[in-house]
């Protein structure tokens, strides 16, 4: 079973860091951009593939931008739960992290995670 953590909108860099910290304690705390810890986060983030799922294009762009600021380089985005399932089935490697909107038309995030 996957671990779930809800991030209320609007998504901010601080909220993303807090969510990541829930799963990887100490890795995503408030680190100055020039700190050794922030550089370690960047090294970690380079090796993590992320799927962003949201029906609103602006939300996908903002989340992808925030992830990029945190050092994530492999970020993919889709606009529905059904597309998320297709993307995960077609991916060469499983996504390490999925950030999914809960309320979407067609197939919502909860249904897609089941």
Contact map, one row per residue, 1 for C-alpha under 8 A:
111000000000000000000000000000000000000000000000000000000000000000000000000000000000000000000000000000000000000000
111100000000000000000000000000000000000000000000000000000000000000000000000000000000000000000000000000000000000000
111110000000000000000000000000000000000000000000000000000000000000000000000000000000000000000000000000000000000000
011111000000000000000000000000000000000000000000000000000000000000000000000000000000000000000000000000000000000000
001111100000000000100000000000000000000000000000000000000000000000000000000000000000000000000000000000000000000000
000111110000000000100000000000000000000000000000000000000000000000000000000000000000000000000000000000000000000000
000011111010001100100000000000000000000000000000000000000000000000000000000000000000000000000000000000000000000000
000001111110000000000000000000000000000000000000000000000000000000000000000000000000000000000000000000000000000000
000000111110000000000000000000000000000000000000000000000000000000000000000000000000000000000000000000000000000000
000000011111000000000000000000000000000000000000000000000000000000000000000000000000000000000000000000000000000000
000000111111101100000000000000000000000000000000000000000000011000000000000000000000000000000000000000000000000000
000000000111111100000000000000000000000000000000000000000000000001000000000000000000000000000000000000000000000000
000000000011111110000000000000000000000000000000000000000000000001100100000000000000000000000000000000000000000000
000000000001111111000000000001000000000000000000000000000000000000000000000000000000000000000000000000000000000000
000000100011111111100000000000000000000000000000000000000000000000000000000000000000000000000000000000000000000000
000000100011111111110000000000000000000000000000000000000000000000000000000000000000000000000000000000000000000000
000000000000111111111000000111000000000000000000000000000000000000000000000000000000000000000000000000000000000000
000000000000011111111100000110000000000000000000000000000000000000000000000000000000000000000000000000000000000000
000011100000001111111110000000000000000000000000000000000000000000000000000000000000000000000000000000000000000000
000000000000000111111111101100000000000000000000000000000000000000000000000000000000000000000000000000000000000000
000000000000000011111111111110000000000000000000000000000000000000000000000000000000000000000000000000000000000000
000000000000000001111111100000000000000000000000000000000000000000000000000000000000000000000000000000000000000000
000000000000000000111111100000000000000000000000000000000000000000000000000000000000000000000000000000000000000000
000000000000000000011111111100000000000000000000000000000000000000000000000000000000000000000000000000000000000000
000000000000000000011111111110000000000000000000000000000000000000000000000000000000000000000000000000000000000000
000000000000000000001001111110000000000000000000000000000000000000000000000000000000000000000000000000000000000000
000000000000000000011001111110000000100010000000000000000000000000000000000000000000000000000000000000000000000000
000000000000000011011001111111100000000010000000000000000000000000000000000000000000000000000000000000000000000000
000000000000000011001000111111100000000000000000000000000000000000000000000000000000000000000000000000000000000000
000000000000010010000000000111110000000000000000000000000000000000000000000000000000000000000000000000000000000000
000000000000000000000000000111111010110000000000000000000000000000000000000000000000000000000000000000000000000000
000000000000000000000000000001111110010000000000000000000000000000000000000000000000000000000000000000000000000000
000000000000000000000000000000111110011000000000000000000000000000000000000000000000000000000000000000000000000000
000000000000000000000000000000011111011000000000000000000000000000000000000000000000000000000000000000000000000000
000000000000000000000000000000111111111000000000000000000000000000000000000000000000000000000000000000000000000000
000000000000000000000000000000000111111100000000000000000000000000000000000000000000000000000000000000000000000000
000000000000000000000000001000100011111110000000000000000000000000000000000000000000000000000000000000000000000000
000000000000000000000000000000111111111111000000000000000000000000000000000000000000000000000000000000000000000000
000000000000000000000000000000001111111111100000000000000000000000000000000000000000000000000000000000000000000000
000000000000000000000000000000000001111111110000000000000000000000000000000000000000000000000000000000000000000000
000000000000000000000000001100000000111111111000000000000000000000000110000000000000000000000000000000000000000000
000000000000000000000000000000000000011111111100000000000000000000000111000000000000000000000000000000000000000000
000000000000000000000000000000000000001111111110000000000000000000000010000000000000000000000000000000000000000000
000000000000000000000000000000000000000111111111000000000000000000000000000000000000000000000000000000000000000000
000000000000000000000000000000000000000011111111000000000000000000000111100000000000000000000000000000000000000000
000000000000000000000000000000000000000001111111000000000000000000000011110000000000000000000000000000000000000000
000000000000000000000000000000000000000000111111100000000000000000000001010000000000000000000000000000000000000000
000000000000000000000000000000000000000000011111110000000000000000000001110000000000000000000011100000000000000000
000000000000000000000000000000000000000000000011111000000000000000000001111100000000000000000011100000000000000000
000000000000000000000000000000000000000000000001111100000000000000000001011100000000000000000011111000000000000000
000000000000000000000000000000000000000000000000111110000000000000000000001111000001000000000010111100000000000000
000000000000000000000000000000000000000000000000011111000001001100000000001111000000000000000000011100000000000000
000000000000000000000000000000000000000000000000001111100001000000000000000011111001000000000000011110000000000000
000000000000000000000000000000000000000000000000000111111011000000000000000011110000000000000000000110010000000000
000000000000000000000000000000000000000000000000000011111001000000000000000001110000000000000000000010011000000000
000000000000000000000000000000000000000000000000000001111111000000000000000000100000000000000000000000000000000000
000000000000000000000000000000000000000000000000000001111111100000000000000000100000000000000000000000000000000000
000000000000000000000000000000000000000000000000000000011111110000000000000000000000000000000000000000000000000000
000000000000000000000000000000000000000000000000000001011111111000000000000000000000000000000000000000000000000000
000000000000000000000000000000000000000000000000000111111111111100000000000011000000000000000000000000000000000000
000000000000000000000000000000000000000000000000000000001111111110000000000000000000000000000000000000000000000000
000000000010000000000000000000000000000000000000000000000111111111000000000000000000000000000000000000000000000000
000000000010000000000000000000000000000000000000000100000011111111100000000000000000000000000000000000000000000000
000000000000000000000000000000000000000000000000000100000001111111110000001010000000000000000000000000000000000000
000000000000000000000000000000000000000000000000000000000000111111111000000000000000000000000000000000000000000000
000000000001100000000000000000000000000000000000000000000000011111111100000000000000000000000000000000000000000000
000000000000100000000000000000000000000000000000000000000000001111111111101000000000000000000000000000000000000000
000000000000000000000000000000000000000000000000000000000000000111111111100000000000000000000000000000000000000000
000000000000000000000000000000000000000000000000000000000000000011111111000000000000000000000000000000000000000000
000000000000100000000000000000000000000011001000000000000000000001111111000000000000000000000000000000000000000000
000000000000000000000000000000000000000011101100000000000000000000111111100000000000000000000000000000000000000000
000000000000000000000000000000000000000001001111110000000000000000111111111000000000000000000000000000000000000000
000000000000000000000000000000000000000000001101100000000000000000110011111000000000000000000000000000000000000000
000000000000000000000000000000000000000000000111110000000000000000000001111100000000000000000000000000000000000000
000000000000000000000000000000000000000000000000111100000000000100100001111110000000000000000000000000000000000000
000000000000000000000000000000000000000000000000111100000000000000000000011111000000000000000000000000000000000000
000000000000000000000000000000000000000000000000001111000001000100000000001111100000000000000000000000000000000000
000000000000000000000000000000000000000000000000001111100001000000000000000111110011000000000000000000000000000000
000000000000000000000000000000000000000000000000000011111000000000000000000011111011000000000000000000000000000000
000000000000000000000000000000000000000000000000000011100000000000000000000001111111000000000000000000011111100000
000000000000000000000000000000000000000000000000000010000000000000000000000000111111100000000000000000010111101100
000000000000000000000000000000000000000000000000000000000000000000000000000000011111110000000000000000000110000100
000000000000000000000000000000000000000000000000000000000000000000000000000001111111111000000000000000000000000000
000000000000000000000000000000000000000000000000001010000000000000000000000001111111111100000000000000000000000100
000000000000000000000000000000000000000000000000000000000000000000000000000000001111111110000000000000000000000100
000000000000000000000000000000000000000000000000000000000000000000000000000000000111111111000000000000000000000000
000000000000000000000000000000000000000000000000000000000000000000000000000000000011111111100000000000000000000000
000000000000000000000000000000000000000000000000000000000000000000000000000000000001111111100110000000000000000000
000000000000000000000000000000000000000000000000000000000000000000000000000000000000111111100000000000000000000000
000000000000000000000000000000000000000000000000000000000000000000000000000000000000011111110000000000000000000000
000000000000000000000000000000000000000000000000000000000000000000000000000000000000001111111110000000000000000000
000000000000000000000000000000000000000000000000000000000000000000000000000000000000000001111100000000000000000000
000000000000000000000000000000000000000000000000000000000000000000000000000000000000000000111110000000000000000000
000000000000000000000000000000000000000000000000000000000000000000000000000000000000000100111111000000000000000000
000000000000000000000000000000000000000000000001111000000000000000000000000000000000000100101111110000000000000000
000000000000000000000000000000000000000000000001110000000000000000000000000000000000000000000111110000000000000000
000000000000000000000000000000000000000000000001111000000000000000000000000000000000000000000011111000000000000000
000000000000000000000000000000000000000000000000011110000000000000000000000000000000000000000011111100000000000000
000000000000000000000000000000000000000000000000011110000000000000000000000000000000000000000000111110000000000000
000000000000000000000000000000000000000000000000001111000000000000000000000000000000000000000000011111000000100000
000000000000000000000000000000000000000000000000000011100000000000000000000000000000000000000000001111110001100000
000000000000000000000000000000000000000000000000000000000000000000000000000000000000000000000000000111110001110000
000000000000000000000000000000000000000000000000000000000000000000000000000000000000000000000000000011111001100000
000000000000000000000000000000000000000000000000000001100000000000000000000000011000000000000000000011111111100000
000000000000000000000000000000000000000000000000000000100000000000000000000000010000000000000000000000111111000000
000000000000000000000000000000000000000000000000000000000000000000000000000000011100000000000000000000011111000000
000000000000000000000000000000000000000000000000000000000000000000000000000000011100000000000000000000011111101100
000000000000000000000000000000000000000000000000000000000000000000000000000000011000000000000000000011111111111100
000000000000000000000000000000000000000000000000000000000000000000000000000000011000000000000000000111110011111110
000000000000000000000000000000000000000000000000000000000000000000000000000000000000000000000000000001000001111111
000000000000000000000000000000000000000000000000000000000000000000000000000000001000000000000000000000000011111111
000000000000000000000000000000000000000000000000000000000000000000000000000000001101100000000000000000000011111111
000000000000000000000000000000000000000000000000000000000000000000000000000000000000000000000000000000000000111111
000000000000000000000000000000000000000000000000000000000000000000000000000000000000000000000000000000000000011111
